Amino acid sequence: MKIAGIISEYNPLHNGHKYQIEKTKELTGATHIIAVMSSNYVQRGETALISKWARAQMAVEGGVDLVVELPTLWSSSYAQRFALAGVELMNSLGCVDMISFGSESGNIDELIACREALKSEAVEERIKENLEIGLGYASARAEAIGTVYGNRFFDILSGANNTLGIEYLNALEKTDSKIQPFTITRTGAAHDSVIRSENFASASEIRRMMIADEKDWQRYVPQSTVEIYRCECEKNLAPCLMDKLDFSVLCCMRQLTAEDIGTAPDTSEGIEFRIHDAALKAHSLEELYSKAKTRRYSHSRIRRIILHAFLGIREDNYKDKPPYAHILAMNDSGKEILKKAKETASLPIITKASDFDNLDGYGKEVFEIENMCTDVYSLTPPEIQPCGREKTNGIIVI
């Protein structure tokens, strides 16, 4: 058994994801695929369009064998924390041989060289200088490496998937992982692009088409994704829209003090006061984001801070790595992975609701946060769902 891991959101699973899964098997000889997949909230600082259970089903129907949840604490966090948690979950399973990720570069040696260049004293010093003049971290880093090394690495850092891939490499190094990295050239539309090719479009463009009910989106995803989404819609479980929380978020943000907001992850330099002031004036959530955004704080970072403040997630909730592996879906090959993982894993594996009761202190804390986040997420489908879905929605076996 040769197991490849993929860290993903699958929001939704599209043709590009299916291509990655198929190429990973073809080029690495992997016999099994495990996906560490985001919970009901994603890195953009918003709700996933489709629930984690439906997306896990999409993943297995699309070629993944076993889906493990990346809890909201990490799935809604910034790139470094997101990547590190995903790698730590794979490490903790004790049976993953390699990690596969898409990149614009498609060259693992170039990505490793770029990672090493970023560690140079000259680049680190330049980054520090750029941050001091108000640049955001991504811009500060790109400018620094371009100044020190020229276009070679600057071009690499201009690719969103390259950048996330470098974070996976950092996480492997930081955890002294034995998992081997492998990258596949990203095919089709760029990350967040509105440009489509014959069979590929970015996830953000596909979501836009889905929300607008444009039938064109179906050509960019596997038929199984179409059918699962259609079924979710028929049951009034999708789409799950952040817009449904607009009033609630604004209401909450107006009640919180700046100091309350400041306990959310990734706040610094008084941004909490700017967000608080913007909340008192904004007429909508989008206006709140726009008013709070600065050169230093990107739109995505502002969204994450506001989402975490709304959900009551604090920086001190991050005490350790993800404390359990919650299995969301699997097929027969996934059962083989699960059997092996139960022999090698260094953390509890959750396959049924009662397993959550046996977690230790931090495990229970993380689960209670996840439970609360899912209860809030249950307000976002066309038909509001009851609380408690974390314990009533079981593992999906295909």
ABEGO torsion letter per residue (X at the ends): XBBBBBBBAGOBBBAAAAAAAAAAAAAAGBABBBBBBBBABBAAGBBBABBAAAAAAAAAAAGBABBBBBBAAAAABBAAAAAAAAAAAAAAAGABABBBBBBAAGBAAAAAAAAAAAABAAAAAAAAAAAAAGBBAAAAAAAAAAAAAEAAAAAAAABAAAAAAAAAAAAAAAAGBABBBBBBBBBEBBBGBABBBAABBBAAAAAAAAAAGBAAAAAABBAAAAAAAAAAAAAGAOBBBAAAAAAAAAAAAAABBAAAAAABBGBBGGAAAAAAAAAAABABAAAAAAAABBAABBAAAAAAAAAAAAAGBBAAABABBBABBBBABBBAAAAAAAAAAAAABABBBBABAAAAAABBAAAAAAAAAAAAAAAAAAAABABBBBBGAAAABBBBBX
